[in-house]
Protein backbone atom coordinates (compact mmCIF):
# COMPACT_ATOMS: atom_id res chain seq x y z
CA UNK A 1 0.00 0.00 0.00
CA UNK A 2 1.43 3.33 -1.02
CA UNK A 3 1.63 6.43 1.12
CA UNK A 4 -1.23 8.14 -0.74
CA UNK A 5 -3.48 5.13 -0.21
CA UNK A 6 -2.68 5.11 3.50
CA UNK A 7 -3.55 8.79 3.78
CA UNK A 8 -6.79 8.18 1.90
CA UNK A 9 -7.78 5.64 4.55
CA UNK A 10 -7.37 8.26 7.27
CA UNK A 11 -9.68 10.63 5.39
CA UNK A 12 -12.54 8.13 5.16
CA UNK A 13 -15.45 8.13 7.56
CA UNK A 14 -16.08 5.39 10.10
CA UNK A 15 -18.93 3.98 8.02
CA UNK A 16 -16.78 3.85 4.90
CA UNK A 17 -14.00 2.15 6.85
CA UNK A 18 -16.41 -0.45 8.23
CA UNK A 19 -17.64 -1.24 4.71
CA UNK A 20 -14.06 -1.51 3.48
CA UNK A 21 -13.25 -3.77 6.43
CA UNK A 22 -16.02 -6.17 5.45
CA UNK A 23 -14.86 -6.21 1.83
CA UNK A 24 -11.25 -6.93 2.77
CA UNK A 25 -12.33 -9.69 5.16
CA UNK A 26 -14.36 -11.37 2.42
CA UNK A 27 -11.48 -11.03 -0.02
CA UNK A 28 -9.09 -12.53 2.53
CA UNK A 29 -11.34 -15.55 3.04
CA UNK A 30 -11.51 -16.10 -0.71
CA UNK A 31 -7.74 -15.73 -1.05
CA UNK A 32 -7.11 -18.25 1.75
CA UNK A 33 -9.46 -20.76 0.14
CA UNK A 34 -7.74 -20.29 -3.22
CA UNK A 35 -4.34 -20.67 -1.54
CA UNK A 36 -5.30 -23.99 0.01
CA UNK A 37 -6.74 -25.20 -3.28
CA UNK A 38 -3.47 -24.23 -5.02
CA UNK A 39 -5.34 -21.80 -7.30
CA UNK A 40 -3.80 -18.60 -5.97
CA UNK A 41 -1.03 -17.39 -8.26
CA UNK A 42 0.13 -14.50 -6.08
CA UNK A 43 0.73 -16.05 -2.68
CA UNK A 44 1.72 -12.72 -1.15
CA UNK A 45 -1.86 -11.53 -1.62
CA UNK A 46 -2.87 -13.13 1.69
CA UNK A 47 -0.05 -11.29 3.47
CA UNK A 48 -1.01 -7.95 1.89
CA UNK A 49 -4.69 -8.41 2.73
CA UNK A 50 -3.85 -9.19 6.35
CA UNK A 51 -1.75 -6.04 6.59
CA UNK A 52 -4.49 -3.93 5.01
CA UNK A 53 -7.02 -5.41 7.40
CA UNK A 54 -4.82 -4.47 10.35
CA UNK A 55 -4.40 -0.93 9.00
CA UNK A 56 -8.14 -0.46 8.66
CA UNK A 57 -8.80 -1.82 12.15
CA UNK A 58 -6.14 0.48 13.60
CA UNK A 59 -7.61 3.55 11.93
CA UNK A 60 -11.09 2.57 13.12
CA UNK A 61 -9.80 2.27 16.68
CA UNK A 62 -8.15 5.68 16.48
CA UNK A 63 -11.31 7.29 15.11
CA UNK A 64 -13.49 5.64 17.76
CA UNK A 65 -11.18 6.88 20.54
CA UNK A 66 -11.32 10.39 19.12
CA UNK A 67 -15.13 10.30 19.14
CA UNK A 68 -15.17 8.97 22.71
CA UNK A 69 -12.85 11.76 23.86
CA UNK A 70 -15.04 14.38 22.19
CA UNK A 71 -18.13 12.98 23.91
CA UNK A 72 -16.41 12.94 27.29
CA UNK A 73 -15.35 16.58 26.91
CA UNK A 74 -18.94 17.67 26.31
C-alpha positions as CSV (number, residue, x, y, z in Angstrom):
1,X,0.0,0.0,0.0
2,X,1.4,3.3,-1.0
3,X,1.6,6.4,1.1
4,X,-1.2,8.1,-0.7
5,X,-3.5,5.1,-0.2
6,X,-2.7,5.1,3.5
7,X,-3.5,8.8,3.8
8,X,-6.8,8.2,1.9
9,X,-7.8,5.6,4.5
10,X,-7.4,8.3,7.3
11,X,-9.7,10.6,5.4
12,X,-12.5,8.1,5.2
13,X,-15.4,8.1,7.6
14,X,-16.1,5.4,10.1
15,X,-18.9,4.0,8.0
16,X,-16.8,3.8,4.9
17,X,-14.0,2.1,6.8
18,X,-16.4,-0.5,8.2
19,X,-17.6,-1.2,4.7
20,X,-14.1,-1.5,3.5
21,X,-13.2,-3.8,6.4
22,X,-16.0,-6.2,5.4
23,X,-14.9,-6.2,1.8
24,X,-11.3,-6.9,2.8
25,X,-12.3,-9.7,5.2
26,X,-14.4,-11.4,2.4
27,X,-11.5,-11.0,0.0
28,X,-9.1,-12.5,2.5
29,X,-11.3,-15.5,3.0
30,X,-11.5,-16.1,-0.7
31,X,-7.7,-15.7,-1.0
32,X,-7.1,-18.2,1.7
33,X,-9.5,-20.8,0.1
34,X,-7.7,-20.3,-3.2
35,X,-4.3,-20.7,-1.5
36,X,-5.3,-24.0,0.0
37,X,-6.7,-25.2,-3.3
38,X,-3.5,-24.2,-5.0
39,X,-5.3,-21.8,-7.3
40,X,-3.8,-18.6,-6.0
41,X,-1.0,-17.4,-8.3
42,X,0.1,-14.5,-6.1
43,X,0.7,-16.1,-2.7
44,X,1.7,-12.7,-1.1
45,X,-1.9,-11.5,-1.6
46,X,-2.9,-13.1,1.7
47,X,-0.1,-11.3,3.5
48,X,-1.0,-7.9,1.9
49,X,-4.7,-8.4,2.7
50,X,-3.9,-9.2,6.4
51,X,-1.8,-6.0,6.6
52,X,-4.5,-3.9,5.0
53,X,-7.0,-5.4,7.4
54,X,-4.8,-4.5,10.3
55,X,-4.4,-0.9,9.0
56,X,-8.1,-0.5,8.7
57,X,-8.8,-1.8,12.2
58,X,-6.1,0.5,13.6
59,X,-7.6,3.5,11.9
60,X,-11.1,2.6,13.1
61,X,-9.8,2.3,16.7
62,X,-8.1,5.7,16.5
63,X,-11.3,7.3,15.1
64,X,-13.5,5.6,17.8
65,X,-11.2,6.9,20.5
66,X,-11.3,10.4,19.1
67,X,-15.1,10.3,19.1
68,X,-15.2,9.0,22.7
69,X,-12.9,11.8,23.9
70,X,-15.0,14.4,22.2
71,X,-18.1,13.0,23.9
72,X,-16.4,12.9,27.3
73,X,-15.3,16.6,26.9
74,X,-18.9,17.7,26.3
